[in-house]
Amino acid sequence: MLFIQSIRQDTGAQWFEEYVEGAASWMLILVNYGKCLYWIREEKWLLEKGDLLLVPSGVPFYGKSIPSVTHGKYVVCFTREEGAWIRLLPMLLEKRVYKWKTGKYELLLQKFRTMQEEWTERPAFTDAMCSTLMMEVLTRWSREMAEGQPSTLKESHAELMKAYIQNHYREKVTKDVLGDVIGKSPNYAAAVFSEVTGQTIGGFVHALRIKTALYLLTQSQRTIADISDYLGYCDPSYFHRIFKRETGLPPAAYIKEREEKR
């Protein structure tokens, strides 16, 4: 079992930390923009957007921002309980540093954001939720390494599909439409999208819509019905179900919070 010790989000161009004798906890890092540097066991590690880094406890290291370069990253510190379960994740068995450029960046970023929000707001069962999300991140990372990096062509196709969705997520986006975008069959488009991103086409579309919904609910005066229609949900009750599934709260909770701040 994993026990979360802290979760934080670093931003800016003035970050520095050093552990001469190594940290007491393991550290998992995901860079979400910019670049930063780590020196681990006298080896230089450059981290960029989409890079994951796992540093075991007791491993000496120091890290810092690159001069004049702003960066952002999520850092989760945790300890692990010994037991048979740990064999399920070999990367936790040895004191080895892992670095990986994930092809499932959007999916994992969502998990890190949720962990950070949970840790900050401390709702009931926060520790259980964060430990579960942490296990999912490590499991998806392990699976991705076992399967190997997708081919350059598949990554290119996935990027084209993601770009199309980001510009048309308020419309109906299907595998047939994306197949036309990349000049391939609908089934190929759906399979490649899932393989590279770790998400279904529908899941990716919903995530973008809910992200916009969160902004509109807190930063505008639009009603829930108006937002639902704007985002392409013809049925407000369906929007309500998707929103609650993705965020854990109903849209009305954000409307209430918005009104209380007025």
C-alpha positions as CSV (number, residue, x, y, z in Angstrom):
1,M,0.0,0.0,0.0
2,L,1.1,3.6,-0.7
3,F,0.9,6.3,1.9
4,I,0.9,9.9,0.6
5,Q,3.0,12.3,2.6
6,S,2.5,15.5,0.6
7,I,1.3,16.7,-2.8
8,R,2.4,20.1,-4.2
9,Q,2.5,22.1,-7.4
10,D,5.7,24.0,-8.2
11,T,5.6,27.0,-10.6
12,G,8.0,29.7,-11.5
13,A,11.7,30.2,-12.3
14,Q,13.2,30.3,-8.8
15,W,12.7,26.7,-7.6
16,F,15.6,24.8,-5.9
17,E,15.7,21.8,-3.6
18,E,18.5,19.5,-2.4
19,Y,18.7,16.3,-0.5
20,V,22.3,15.5,0.3
21,E,21.4,12.1,1.9
22,G,18.2,11.6,-0.1
23,A,14.6,12.3,0.9
24,A,12.8,10.3,3.5
25,S,10.0,9.6,1.0
26,W,9.7,8.5,-2.6
27,M,9.0,11.3,-5.1
28,L,6.9,11.2,-8.3
29,I,7.1,14.2,-10.6
30,L,5.1,15.2,-13.6
31,V,6.2,18.3,-15.5
32,N,3.2,20.1,-17.1
33,Y,5.1,23.0,-18.7
34,G,8.5,24.4,-19.3
35,K,11.8,22.7,-18.3
36,C,13.8,22.1,-15.1
37,L,16.9,20.2,-14.1
38,Y,17.8,17.4,-11.7
39,W,21.2,16.1,-10.7
40,I,20.8,12.5,-9.4
41,R,23.8,10.3,-8.6
42,E,26.0,12.8,-10.4
43,E,23.9,12.5,-13.6
44,K,22.1,15.4,-15.2
45,W,18.4,14.9,-15.9
46,L,16.5,17.5,-18.0
47,L,12.7,17.3,-17.5
48,E,10.3,18.8,-20.0
49,K,6.5,18.9,-20.4
50,G,5.1,15.4,-20.3
51,D,8.1,13.9,-18.5
52,L,7.6,11.6,-15.4
53,L,10.4,11.1,-12.9
54,L,10.4,8.6,-10.0
55,V,13.1,9.1,-7.3
56,P,13.3,6.5,-4.5
57,S,13.8,7.5,-0.9
58,G,17.4,7.7,0.2
59,V,18.7,8.7,-3.2
60,P,20.8,11.9,-3.0
61,F,19.8,14.6,-5.5
62,Y,19.2,18.3,-6.1
63,G,17.1,20.1,-8.6
64,K,16.6,23.7,-9.8
65,S,15.0,25.9,-12.4
66,I,16.8,26.8,-15.5
67,P,17.7,30.5,-15.4
68,S,14.9,32.6,-17.0
69,V,12.8,29.6,-17.9
70,T,9.5,29.2,-16.1
71,H,8.3,25.7,-15.4
72,G,5.5,23.9,-13.7
73,K,5.3,20.4,-12.1
74,Y,3.4,18.3,-9.7
75,V,5.3,16.5,-7.0
76,V,3.9,13.7,-4.9
77,C,5.9,12.4,-1.9
78,F,4.9,9.0,-0.6
79,T,6.1,5.9,1.3
80,R,5.4,2.3,0.5
81,E,4.4,-0.6,2.7
82,E,6.4,-3.8,2.2
83,G,4.4,-6.8,1.2
84,A,3.5,-9.2,-1.6
85,W,1.5,-6.5,-3.3
86,I,4.6,-4.6,-4.2
87,R,5.6,-7.2,-6.8
88,L,2.7,-6.0,-8.9
89,L,4.7,-2.8,-9.5
90,P,8.4,-3.8,-10.1
91,M,9.4,-0.1,-10.3
92,L,8.8,0.1,-6.6
93,L,11.0,-3.0,-5.8
94,E,14.4,-1.4,-6.3
95,K,16.1,1.9,-5.7
96,R,16.2,2.8,-9.3
97,V,15.4,6.2,-10.8
98,Y,12.9,6.2,-13.6
99,K,12.3,8.9,-16.2
100,W,9.7,8.5,-19.0
101,K,8.1,10.7,-21.6
102,T,4.5,9.7,-21.3
103,G,2.2,9.4,-24.3
104,K,-0.8,9.6,-22.0
105,Y,0.0,13.1,-20.8
106,E,-3.6,14.5,-20.6
107,L,-4.9,11.5,-18.8
108,L,-2.1,11.4,-16.2
109,L,-2.2,15.2,-15.8
110,Q,-5.9,14.9,-14.9
111,K,-5.0,12.4,-12.2
112,F,-2.3,14.6,-10.7
113,R,-4.7,17.6,-10.7
114,T,-7.3,15.6,-8.9
115,M,-4.8,14.4,-6.3
116,Q,-3.6,18.0,-5.7
117,E,-7.1,19.3,-5.3
118,E,-8.0,16.5,-3.0
119,W,-5.0,17.1,-0.9
120,T,-5.6,20.8,-0.7
121,E,-9.4,20.7,0.1
122,R,-9.2,17.6,2.3
123,P,-12.7,16.1,1.8
124,A,-13.6,12.8,3.5
125,F,-11.3,9.8,2.6
126,T,-8.7,12.1,1.0
127,D,-5.8,9.7,1.8
128,A,-7.6,6.7,0.3
129,M,-8.5,8.6,-2.8
130,C,-5.0,10.0,-3.3
131,S,-3.4,6.6,-2.7
132,T,-5.8,5.0,-5.2
133,L,-5.0,7.7,-7.9
134,M,-1.3,7.3,-7.2
135,M,-1.5,3.5,-7.8
136,E,-3.4,4.1,-11.0
137,V,-0.7,6.6,-12.2
138,L,2.1,4.1,-11.4
139,T,0.2,1.2,-13.0
140,R,-0.5,3.1,-16.2
141,W,3.1,4.2,-16.4
142,S,4.3,0.6,-15.8
143,R,2.0,-0.6,-18.5
144,E,3.1,2.1,-20.9
145,M,6.8,1.1,-20.4
146,A,6.0,-2.6,-20.9
147,E,4.2,-1.9,-24.1
148,G,6.8,0.5,-25.4
149,Q,6.5,3.9,-27.0
150,P,4.0,4.2,-29.8
151,S,5.4,4.6,-33.3
152,T,6.1,8.1,-34.6
153,L,3.3,7.7,-37.2
154,K,0.7,6.7,-34.5
155,E,1.8,9.7,-32.4
156,S,1.4,12.0,-35.4
157,H,-2.1,10.7,-36.1
158,A,-3.0,11.0,-32.4
159,E,-1.8,14.6,-32.3
160,L,-3.8,15.5,-35.5
161,M,-6.9,14.0,-33.9
162,K,-6.4,15.8,-30.6
163,A,-5.9,19.1,-32.4
164,Y,-9.2,18.5,-34.3
165,I,-11.0,17.7,-31.1
166,Q,-9.7,20.7,-29.3
167,N,-11.1,22.9,-32.0
168,H,-14.4,21.1,-32.4
169,Y,-15.1,19.6,-28.9
170,R,-18.5,21.4,-28.7
171,E,-19.6,19.5,-31.8
172,K,-20.3,15.8,-32.2
173,V,-17.0,14.1,-32.6
174,T,-17.0,10.5,-33.8
175,K,-14.4,7.9,-34.9
176,D,-15.8,8.4,-38.4
177,V,-15.0,12.1,-38.3
178,L,-11.5,11.5,-36.9
179,G,-10.9,8.8,-39.5
180,D,-11.5,11.3,-42.2
181,V,-9.1,13.8,-40.4
182,I,-6.2,11.4,-40.6
183,G,-7.2,9.5,-43.8
184,K,-7.7,6.2,-42.1
185,S,-10.6,3.9,-41.2
186,P,-12.8,4.8,-38.2
187,N,-11.7,1.7,-36.2
188,Y,-8.1,2.5,-36.8
189,A,-8.6,6.1,-35.6
190,A,-10.4,4.9,-32.4
191,A,-7.7,2.2,-31.7
192,V,-4.8,4.6,-32.2
193,F,-6.3,7.4,-30.2
194,S,-6.9,5.0,-27.2
195,E,-3.4,3.4,-27.5
196,V,-1.5,6.7,-27.6
197,T,-3.6,8.8,-25.2
198,G,-5.0,6.2,-22.8
199,Q,-8.4,7.7,-23.3
200,T,-11.4,7.0,-25.5
201,I,-12.5,9.6,-28.0
202,G,-15.6,10.3,-26.0
203,G,-13.6,10.5,-22.7
204,F,-11.3,13.1,-24.2
205,V,-14.2,15.1,-25.6
206,H,-16.0,15.0,-22.2
207,A,-12.8,16.1,-20.4
208,L,-12.4,19.2,-22.6
209,R,-16.1,20.1,-22.2
210,I,-16.1,19.8,-18.4
211,K,-12.9,21.9,-18.2
212,T,-14.7,24.6,-20.1
213,A,-17.8,24.1,-18.0
214,L,-15.8,24.6,-14.8
215,Y,-14.5,27.9,-16.1
216,L,-18.0,29.1,-17.2
217,L,-19.6,28.1,-13.9
218,T,-17.1,30.0,-11.9
219,Q,-16.2,32.9,-14.2
220,S,-19.4,33.8,-16.0
221,Q,-23.1,34.4,-15.1
222,R,-24.4,31.7,-17.5
223,T,-27.0,29.2,-16.2
224,I,-26.4,25.5,-16.1
225,A,-28.8,24.9,-18.9
226,D,-27.1,27.6,-21.1
227,I,-23.7,26.0,-20.4
228,S,-25.0,22.6,-21.2
229,D,-26.3,23.7,-24.5
230,Y,-23.2,25.7,-25.4
231,L,-21.0,22.6,-24.8
232,G,-23.1,20.4,-27.0
233,Y,-25.2,18.6,-24.4
234,C,-28.8,18.7,-25.6
235,D,-30.0,17.1,-22.4
236,P,-29.1,19.1,-19.2
237,S,-29.6,16.0,-17.0
238,Y,-27.0,14.2,-19.1
239,F,-24.6,17.1,-18.7
240,H,-25.3,16.9,-14.9
241,R,-24.4,13.2,-14.8
242,I,-21.2,13.6,-16.8
243,F,-20.1,16.7,-14.8
244,K,-20.6,15.0,-11.5
245,R,-18.8,11.8,-12.7
246,E,-15.8,13.9,-13.9
247,T,-15.6,16.3,-10.9
248,G,-17.3,14.6,-8.0
249,L,-19.6,17.5,-7.6
250,P,-22.8,18.7,-9.3
251,P,-22.8,21.9,-11.4
252,A,-25.0,23.5,-8.9
253,A,-22.3,23.4,-6.3
254,Y,-20.1,25.7,-8.4
255,I,-23.1,28.0,-9.0
256,K,-23.6,28.3,-5.3
257,E,-19.9,29.0,-4.7
258,R,-20.0,31.7,-7.4
259,E,-23.1,33.4,-5.8
260,E,-21.5,33.4,-2.4
261,K,-18.5,35.3,-3.7
262,R,-20.6,38.1,-5.2
